[in-house]
């Protein structure tokens, strides 16, 4: 099943996230330096495993379905962007 996901990288992985997320092309939108939203991608666990395979075993990435993401789990820039895209 495809869905929309918010992907959050830890600060130390932010630079490495750019080339990984760029591969999602028109499906990705950058919300902040560490946070992205992906539209119409595969299951969250598969997405997380694919990204971790690229970051290495010490990388950390959090993947949330957009319907369940809490704005407090992302930085303020990403929260603002999410509120714009998904107003209450």
Backbone atoms as SQL, in Angstrom:
CREATE TABLE atoms (id INTEGER PRIMARY KEY, chain TEXT, resi INTEGER, resn TEXT, atom TEXT, x REAL, y REAL, z REAL);
INSERT INTO atoms VALUES
  (1, 'A', 1, 'UNK', 'N', 0.831, -1.186, 0.000),
  (2, 'A', 1, 'UNK', 'CA', 0.000, 0.000, 0.000),
  (3, 'A', 1, 'UNK', 'C', 0.871, 1.243, 0.000),
  (4, 'A', 2, 'UNK', 'N', 0.556, 2.177, -0.843),
  (5, 'A', 2, 'UNK', 'CA', 1.326, 3.407, -0.895),
  (6, 'A', 2, 'UNK', 'C', 0.711, 4.436, 0.031),
  (7, 'A', 3, 'UNK', 'N', 1.558, 5.371, 0.494),
  (8, 'A', 3, 'UNK', 'CA', 1.077, 6.416, 1.381),
  (9, 'A', 3, 'UNK', 'C', 1.987, 7.619, 1.339),
  (10, 'A', 4, 'UNK', 'N', 1.676, 8.608, 2.162),
  (11, 'A', 4, 'UNK', 'CA', 2.482, 9.818, 2.276),
  (12, 'A', 4, 'UNK', 'C', 3.206, 9.777, 3.611),
  (13, 'A', 5, 'UNK', 'N', 4.496, 10.056, 3.601),
  (14, 'A', 5, 'UNK', 'CA', 5.302, 9.923, 4.801),
  (15, 'A', 5, 'UNK', 'C', 6.168, 11.146, 5.039),
  (16, 'A', 6, 'UNK', 'N', 6.362, 11.465, 6.312),
  (17, 'A', 6, 'UNK', 'CA', 7.319, 12.482, 6.725),
  (18, 'A', 6, 'UNK', 'C', 8.560, 11.739, 7.183),
  (19, 'A', 7, 'UNK', 'N', 9.715, 12.129, 6.650),
  (20, 'A', 7, 'UNK', 'CA', 10.991, 11.499, 6.978),
  (21, 'A', 7, 'UNK', 'C', 11.842, 12.520, 7.721),
  (22, 'A', 8, 'UNK', 'N', 12.306, 12.157, 8.913),
  (23, 'A', 8, 'UNK', 'CA', 13.114, 13.055, 9.733),
  (24, 'A', 8, 'UNK', 'C', 14.473, 12.405, 9.974),
  (25, 'A', 9, 'UNK', 'N', 15.532, 13.113, 9.613),
  (26, 'A', 9, 'UNK', 'CA', 16.893, 12.657, 9.847),
  (27, 'A', 9, 'UNK', 'C', 17.444, 13.350, 11.078),
  (28, 'A', 10, 'UNK', 'N', 18.313, 12.695, 11.813),
  (29, 'A', 10, 'UNK', 'CA', 19.011, 13.360, 12.908),
  (30, 'A', 10, 'UNK', 'C', 19.956, 14.388, 12.303),
  (31, 'A', 11, 'UNK', 'N', 20.289, 15.418, 13.061),
  (32, 'A', 11, 'UNK', 'CA', 21.134, 16.504, 12.555),
  (33, 'A', 11, 'UNK', 'C', 22.416, 15.993, 11.917),
  (34, 'A', 12, 'UNK', 'N', 23.059, 15.000, 12.546),
  (35, 'A', 12, 'UNK', 'CA', 24.328, 14.512, 12.010),
  (36, 'A', 12, 'UNK', 'C', 24.177, 13.760, 10.694),
  (37, 'A', 13, 'UNK', 'N', 22.959, 13.409, 10.334),
  (38, 'A', 13, 'UNK', 'CA', 22.704, 12.724, 9.057),
  (39, 'A', 13, 'UNK', 'C', 22.107, 13.644, 7.998),
  (40, 'A', 14, 'UNK', 'N', 21.908, 14.905, 8.344),
  (41, 'A', 14, 'UNK', 'CA', 21.219, 15.824, 7.433),
  (42, 'A', 14, 'UNK', 'C', 21.941, 15.967, 6.100),
  (43, 'A', 15, 'UNK', 'N', 23.243, 16.108, 6.123),
  (44, 'A', 15, 'UNK', 'CA', 23.989, 16.284, 4.869),
  (45, 'A', 15, 'UNK', 'C', 23.886, 15.052, 3.987),
  (46, 'A', 16, 'UNK', 'N', 23.933, 13.879, 4.586),
  (47, 'A', 16, 'UNK', 'CA', 23.837, 12.633, 3.825),
  (48, 'A', 16, 'UNK', 'C', 22.440, 12.417, 3.258),
  (49, 'A', 17, 'UNK', 'N', 21.449, 13.113, 3.812),
  (50, 'A', 17, 'UNK', 'CA', 20.080, 12.914, 3.349),
  (51, 'A', 17, 'UNK', 'C', 19.827, 13.505, 1.966),
  (52, 'A', 18, 'UNK', 'N', 20.554, 14.541, 1.604),
  (53, 'A', 18, 'UNK', 'CA', 20.301, 15.219, 0.329),
  (54, 'A', 18, 'UNK', 'C', 20.335, 14.286, -0.880),
  (55, 'A', 19, 'UNK', 'N', 21.429, 13.545, -1.100),
  (56, 'A', 19, 'UNK', 'CA', 21.435, 12.681, -2.297),
  (57, 'A', 19, 'UNK', 'C', 20.438, 11.536, -2.213),
  (58, 'A', 20, 'UNK', 'N', 20.175, 11.044, -1.013),
  (59, 'A', 20, 'UNK', 'CA', 19.200, 9.960, -0.859),
  (60, 'A', 20, 'UNK', 'C', 17.816, 10.453, -1.232),
  (61, 'A', 21, 'UNK', 'N', 17.413, 11.574, -0.663),
  (62, 'A', 21, 'UNK', 'CA', 16.064, 12.069, -0.893),
  (63, 'A', 21, 'UNK', 'C', 15.887, 12.610, -2.311),
  (64, 'A', 22, 'UNK', 'N', 16.947, 13.118, -2.916),
  (65, 'A', 22, 'UNK', 'CA', 16.862, 13.620, -4.289),
  (66, 'A', 22, 'UNK', 'C', 16.431, 12.520, -5.253),
  (67, 'A', 23, 'UNK', 'N', 16.736, 11.277, -4.922),
  (68, 'A', 23, 'UNK', 'CA', 16.369, 10.161, -5.785),
  (69, 'A', 23, 'UNK', 'C', 14.859, 9.947, -5.866),
  (70, 'A', 24, 'UNK', 'N', 14.110, 10.521, -4.943),
  (71, 'A', 24, 'UNK', 'CA', 12.657, 10.378, -4.976),
  (72, 'A', 24, 'UNK', 'C', 12.002, 11.396, -5.908),
  (73, 'A', 25, 'UNK', 'N', 12.822, 12.275, -6.480),
  (74, 'A', 25, 'UNK', 'CA', 12.371, 13.199, -7.510),
  (75, 'A', 25, 'UNK', 'C', 11.085, 13.935, -7.174),
  (76, 'A', 26, 'UNK', 'N', 10.081, 13.829, -8.054),
  (77, 'A', 26, 'UNK', 'CA', 8.852, 14.625, -7.862),
  (78, 'A', 26, 'UNK', 'C', 8.038, 14.191, -6.652),
  (79, 'A', 27, 'UNK', 'N', 8.394, 13.082, -6.013),
  (80, 'A', 27, 'UNK', 'CA', 7.628, 12.597, -4.867),
  (81, 'A', 27, 'UNK', 'C', 8.065, 13.218, -3.545),
  (82, 'A', 28, 'UNK', 'N', 9.175, 13.980, -3.550),
  (83, 'A', 28, 'UNK', 'CA', 9.688, 14.511, -2.291),
  (84, 'A', 28, 'UNK', 'C', 9.638, 16.029, -2.249),
  (85, 'A', 29, 'UNK', 'N', 9.426, 16.548, -1.041),
  (86, 'A', 29, 'UNK', 'CA', 9.463, 17.977, -0.778),
  (87, 'A', 29, 'UNK', 'C', 10.234, 18.181, 0.507),
  (88, 'A', 30, 'UNK', 'N', 11.224, 19.060, 0.470),
  (89, 'A', 30, 'UNK', 'CA', 12.007, 19.339, 1.668),
  (90, 'A', 30, 'UNK', 'C', 11.256, 20.341, 2.531),
  (91, 'A', 31, 'UNK', 'N', 11.068, 19.991, 3.805),
  (92, 'A', 31, 'UNK', 'CA', 10.369, 20.864, 4.737),
  (93, 'A', 31, 'UNK', 'C', 11.340, 21.688, 5.580),
  (94, 'A', 32, 'UNK', 'N', 12.521, 21.135, 5.836),
  (95, 'A', 32, 'UNK', 'CA', 13.553, 21.827, 6.618),
  (96, 'A', 32, 'UNK', 'C', 14.872, 21.128, 6.343),
  (97, 'A', 33, 'UNK', 'N', 15.918, 21.495, 7.067),
  (98, 'A', 33, 'UNK', 'CA', 17.234, 20.903, 6.816),
  (99, 'A', 33, 'UNK', 'C', 17.281, 19.414, 7.135),
  (100, 'A', 34, 'UNK', 'N', 16.377, 18.933, 7.970),
  (101, 'A', 34, 'UNK', 'CA', 16.388, 17.519, 8.353),
  (102, 'A', 34, 'UNK', 'C', 15.087, 16.784, 8.051),
  (103, 'A', 35, 'UNK', 'N', 14.114, 17.459, 7.490),
  (104, 'A', 35, 'UNK', 'CA', 12.783, 16.866, 7.346),
  (105, 'A', 35, 'UNK', 'C', 12.264, 16.972, 5.918),
  (106, 'A', 36, 'UNK', 'N', 11.687, 15.877, 5.447),
  (107, 'A', 36, 'UNK', 'CA', 11.150, 15.787, 4.092),
  (108, 'A', 36, 'UNK', 'C', 9.764, 15.177, 4.158),
  (109, 'A', 37, 'UNK', 'N', 8.967, 15.423, 3.146),
  (110, 'A', 37, 'UNK', 'CA', 7.701, 14.714, 2.994),
  (111, 'A', 37, 'UNK', 'C', 7.737, 14.004, 1.653),
  (112, 'A', 38, 'UNK', 'N', 7.334, 12.745, 1.664),
  (113, 'A', 38, 'UNK', 'CA', 7.295, 11.934, 0.452),
  (114, 'A', 38, 'UNK', 'C', 5.853, 11.568, 0.158),
  (115, 'A', 39, 'UNK', 'N', 5.446, 11.756, -1.077),
  (116, 'A', 39, 'UNK', 'CA', 4.094, 11.423, -1.512),
  (117, 'A', 39, 'UNK', 'C', 4.118, 10.122, -2.299),
  (118, 'A', 40, 'UNK', 'N', 3.142, 9.277, -2.061),
  (119, 'A', 40, 'UNK', 'CA', 2.937, 8.060, -2.854),
  (120, 'A', 40, 'UNK', 'C', 4.155, 7.155, -2.891),
  (121, 'A', 41, 'UNK', 'N', 4.660, 6.793, -1.719),
  (122, 'A', 41, 'UNK', 'CA', 5.781, 5.860, -1.630),
  (123, 'A', 41, 'UNK', 'C', 5.312, 4.585, -0.939),
  (124, 'A', 42, 'UNK', 'N', 6.179, 3.567, -0.953),
  (125, 'A', 42, 'UNK', 'CA', 5.833, 2.282, -0.354),
  (126, 'A', 42, 'UNK', 'C', 5.780, 2.363, 1.163),
  (127, 'A', 43, 'UNK', 'N', 5.506, 1.264, 1.787),
  (128, 'A', 43, 'UNK', 'CA', 5.354, 1.163, 3.239),
  (129, 'A', 43, 'UNK', 'C', 6.508, 1.824, 4.000),
  (130, 'A', 44, 'UNK', 'N', 6.182, 2.353, 5.170),
  (131, 'A', 44, 'UNK', 'CA', 7.146, 3.072, 5.995),
  (132, 'A', 44, 'UNK', 'C', 8.355, 2.210, 6.362),
  (133, 'A', 45, 'UNK', 'N', 8.133, 0.956, 6.718),
  (134, 'A', 45, 'UNK', 'CA', 9.249, 0.105, 7.138),
  (135, 'A', 45, 'UNK', 'C', 10.218, -0.132, 5.980),
  (136, 'A', 46, 'UNK', 'N', 9.691, -0.350, 4.783),
  (137, 'A', 46, 'UNK', 'CA', 10.548, -0.539, 3.617),
  (138, 'A', 46, 'UNK', 'C', 11.326, 0.736, 3.311),
  (139, 'A', 47, 'UNK', 'N', 10.663, 1.870, 3.429),
  (140, 'A', 47, 'UNK', 'CA', 11.311, 3.158, 3.203),
  (141, 'A', 47, 'UNK', 'C', 12.434, 3.372, 4.215),
  (142, 'A', 48, 'UNK', 'N', 12.143, 3.136, 5.476),
  (143, 'A', 48, 'UNK', 'CA', 13.139, 3.301, 6.535),
  (144, 'A', 48, 'UNK', 'C', 14.345, 2.398, 6.295),
  (145, 'A', 49, 'UNK', 'N', 14.110, 1.132, 5.973),
  (146, 'A', 49, 'UNK', 'CA', 15.211, 0.189, 5.740),
  (147, 'A', 49, 'UNK', 'C', 16.053, 0.605, 4.535),
  (148, 'A', 50, 'UNK', 'N', 15.417, 1.099, 3.483),
  (149, 'A', 50, 'UNK', 'CA', 16.160, 1.532, 2.301),
  (150, 'A', 50, 'UNK', 'C', 17.060, 2.720, 2.622),
  (151, 'A', 51, 'UNK', 'N', 16.551, 3.657, 3.421),
  (152, 'A', 51, 'UNK', 'CA', 17.355, 4.825, 3.791),
  (153, 'A', 51, 'UNK', 'C', 18.487, 4.422, 4.727),
  (154, 'A', 52, 'UNK', 'N', 18.188, 3.578, 5.723),
  (155, 'A', 52, 'UNK', 'CA', 19.239, 3.137, 6.653),
  (156, 'A', 52, 'UNK', 'C', 20.332, 2.353, 5.941),
  (157, 'A', 53, 'UNK', 'N', 19.972, 1.600, 4.908),
  (158, 'A', 53, 'UNK', 'CA', 20.982, 0.875, 4.141),
  (159, 'A', 53, 'UNK', 'C', 21.977, 1.842, 3.506),
  (160, 'A', 54, 'UNK', 'N', 21.508, 3.023, 3.148),
  (161, 'A', 54, 'UNK', 'CA', 22.375, 4.039, 2.555),
  (162, 'A', 54, 'UNK', 'C', 23.162, 4.804, 3.617),
  (163, 'A', 55, 'UNK', 'N', 22.551, 5.066, 4.772),
  (164, 'A', 55, 'UNK', 'CA', 23.221, 5.834, 5.829),
  (165, 'A', 55, 'UNK', 'C', 24.240, 5.008, 6.592),
  (166, 'A', 56, 'UNK', 'N', 24.037, 3.714, 6.662),
  (167, 'A', 56, 'UNK', 'CA', 24.905, 2.868, 7.462),
  (168, 'A', 56, 'UNK', 'C', 24.263, 2.552, 8.797),
  (169, 'A', 57, 'UNK', 'N', 24.834, 1.592, 9.492),
  (170, 'A', 57, 'UNK', 'CA', 24.192, 1.088, 10.708),
  (171, 'A', 57, 'UNK', 'C', 24.108, 2.109, 11.838),
  (172, 'A', 58, 'UNK', 'N', 24.889, 3.188, 11.777),
  (173, 'A', 58, 'UNK', 'CA', 24.851, 4.188, 12.835),
  (174, 'A', 58, 'UNK', 'C', 23.901, 5.341, 12.518),
  (175, 'A', 59, 'UNK', 'N', 23.254, 5.277, 11.375),
  (176, 'A', 59, 'UNK', 'CA', 22.317, 6.333, 11.006),
  (177, 'A', 59, 'UNK', 'C', 21.002, 6.182, 11.742),
  (178, 'A', 60, 'UNK', 'N', 20.293, 7.280, 11.862),
  (179, 'A', 60, 'UNK', 'CA', 18.965, 7.269, 12.483),
  (180, 'A', 60, 'UNK', 'C', 18.019, 8.052, 11.597),
  (181, 'A', 61, 'UNK', 'N', 16.896, 7.471, 11.327),
  (182, 'A', 61, 'UNK', 'CA', 15.865, 8.147, 10.541),
  (183, 'A', 61, 'UNK', 'C', 14.513, 7.752, 11.117),
  (184, 'A', 62, 'UNK', 'N', 13.614, 8.706, 11.173),
  (185, 'A', 62, 'UNK', 'CA', 12.260, 8.462, 11.663),
  (186, 'A', 62, 'UNK', 'C', 11.303, 8.667, 10.504),
  (187, 'A', 63, 'UNK', 'N', 10.370, 7.763, 10.345),
  (188, 'A', 63, 'UNK', 'CA', 9.398, 7.858, 9.259),
  (189, 'A', 63, 'UNK', 'C', 8.004, 7.819, 9.878),
  (190, 'A', 64, 'UNK', 'N', 7.190, 8.815, 9.565),
  (191, 'A', 64, 'UNK', 'CA', 5.835, 8.908, 10.090),
  (192, 'A', 64, 'UNK', 'C', 4.854, 8.983, 8.933),
  (193, 'A', 65, 'UNK', 'N', 3.724, 8.332, 9.064),
  (194, 'A', 65, 'UNK', 'CA', 2.643, 8.554, 8.105),
  (195, 'A', 65, 'UNK', 'C', 2.148, 9.973, 8.334),
  (196, 'A', 66, 'UNK', 'N', 1.848, 10.688, 7.268),
  (197, 'A', 66, 'UNK', 'CA', 1.430, 12.080, 7.436),
  (198, 'A', 66, 'UNK', 'C', 0.135, 12.194, 8.224),
  (199, 'A', 67, 'UNK', 'N', -0.675, 11.172, 8.204),
  (200, 'A', 67, 'UNK', 'CA', -1.918, 11.238, 8.970),
  (201, 'A', 67, 'UNK', 'C', -1.673, 11.122, 10.468),
  (202, 'A', 68, 'UNK', 'N', -0.468, 10.636, 10.863),
  (203, 'A', 68, 'UNK', 'CA', -0.215, 10.425, 12.272),
  (204, 'A', 68, 'UNK', 'C', 0.946, 11.211, 12.840),
  (205, 'A', 69, 'UNK', 'N', 1.609, 12.015, 12.029),
  (206, 'A', 69, 'UNK', 'CA', 2.772, 12.740, 12.524),
  (207, 'A', 69, 'UNK', 'C', 2.327, 13.832, 13.496),
  (208, 'A', 70, 'UNK', 'N', 3.031, 13.927, 14.601),
  (209, 'A', 70, 'UNK', 'CA', 2.784, 15.008, 15.561),
  (210, 'A', 70, 'UNK', 'C', 3.765, 16.121, 15.253),
  (211, 'A', 71, 'UNK', 'N', 3.284, 17.324, 15.174),
  (212, 'A', 71, 'UNK', 'CA', 4.168, 18.424, 14.800),
  (213, 'A', 71, 'UNK', 'C', 5.312, 18.591, 15.791),
  (214, 'A', 72, 'UNK', 'N', 5.141, 18.129, 17.019),
  (215, 'A', 72, 'UNK', 'CA', 6.202, 18.246, 18.016),
  (216, 'A', 72, 'UNK', 'C', 7.372, 17.301, 17.743),
  (217, 'A', 73, 'UNK', 'N', 7.208, 16.366, 16.805),
  (218, 'A', 73, 'UNK', 'CA', 8.285, 15.424, 16.509),
  (219, 'A', 73, 'UNK', 'C', 9.268, 15.958, 15.471),
  (220, 'A', 74, 'UNK', 'N', 8.983, 17.123, 14.905),
  (221, 'A', 74, 'UNK', 'CA', 9.855, 17.712, 13.894),
  (222, 'A', 74, 'UNK', 'C', 10.258, 19.112, 14.332),
  (223, 'A', 75, 'UNK', 'N', 11.251, 19.681, 13.657),
  (224, 'A', 75, 'UNK', 'CA', 11.706, 21.022, 14.033),
  (225, 'A', 75, 'UNK', 'C', 10.678, 22.078, 13.639),
  (226, 'A', 76, 'UNK', 'N', 10.863, 23.306, 14.100),
  (227, 'A', 76, 'UNK', 'CA', 9.849, 24.352, 13.907),
  (228, 'A', 76, 'UNK', 'C', 9.613, 24.685, 12.441),
  (229, 'A', 77, 'UNK', 'N', 10.677, 24.691, 11.610),
  (230, 'A', 77, 'UNK', 'CA', 10.483, 24.968, 10.185),
  (231, 'A', 77, 'UNK', 'C', 9.604, 23.900, 9.531),
  (232, 'A', 78, 'UNK', 'N', 9.876, 22.646, 9.865),
  (233, 'A', 78, 'UNK', 'CA', 9.081, 21.556, 9.312),
  (234, 'A', 78, 'UNK', 'C', 7.654, 21.610, 9.833),
  (235, 'A', 79, 'UNK', 'N', 7.485, 21.941, 11.099),
  (236, 'A', 79, 'UNK', 'CA', 6.139, 22.060, 11.673),
  (237, 'A', 79, 'UNK', 'C', 5.323, 23.110, 10.947),
  (238, 'A', 80, 'UNK', 'N', 5.945, 24.248, 10.669),
  (239, 'A', 80, 'UNK', 'CA', 5.252, 25.315, 9.953),
  (240, 'A', 80, 'UNK', 'C', 4.829, 24.837, 8.566),
  (241, 'A', 81, 'UNK', 'N', 5.731, 24.157, 7.864),
  (242, 'A', 81, 'UNK', 'CA', 5.418, 23.656, 6.526),
  (243, 'A', 81, 'UNK', 'C', 4.308, 22.613, 6.574),
  (244, 'A', 82, 'UNK', 'N', 4.337, 21.736, 7.573),
  (245, 'A', 82, 'UNK', 'CA', 3.290, 20.726, 7.702),
  (246, 'A', 82, 'UNK', 'C', 1.938, 21.356, 7.993),
  (247, 'A', 83, 'UNK', 'N', 1.923, 22.365, 8.847),
  (248, 'A', 83, 'UNK', 'CA', 0.660, 23.037, 9.162),
  (249, 'A', 83, 'UNK', 'C', 0.070, 23.694, 7.915),
  (250, 'A', 84, 'UNK', 'N', 0.942, 24.196, 7.044),
  (251, 'A', 84, 'UNK', 'CA', 0.478, 24.808, 5.801),
  (252, 'A', 84, 'UNK', 'C', -0.126, 23.754, 4.882),
  (253, 'A', 85, 'UNK', 'N', 0.529, 22.590, 4.794),
  (254, 'A', 85, 'UNK', 'CA', 0.038, 21.531, 3.914),
  (255, 'A', 85, 'UNK', 'C', -1.159, 20.791, 4.477),
  (256, 'A', 86, 'UNK', 'N', -1.197, 20.660, 5.806),
  (257, 'A', 86, 'UNK', 'CA', -2.265, 19.889, 6.451),
  (258, 'A', 86, 'UNK', 'C', -2.895, 20.705, 7.572),
  (259, 'A', 87, 'UNK', 'N', -3.639, 21.754, 7.219),
  (260, 'A', 87, 'UNK', 'CA', -4.245, 22.581, 8.271),
  (261, 'A', 87, 'UNK', 'C', -5.294, 21.777, 9.037),
  (262, 'A', 88, 'UNK', 'N', -5.447, 22.108, 10.309),
  (263, 'A', 88, 'UNK', 'CA', -6.436, 21.404, 11.149),
  (264, 'A', 88, 'UNK', 'C', -7.822, 21.844, 10.804);
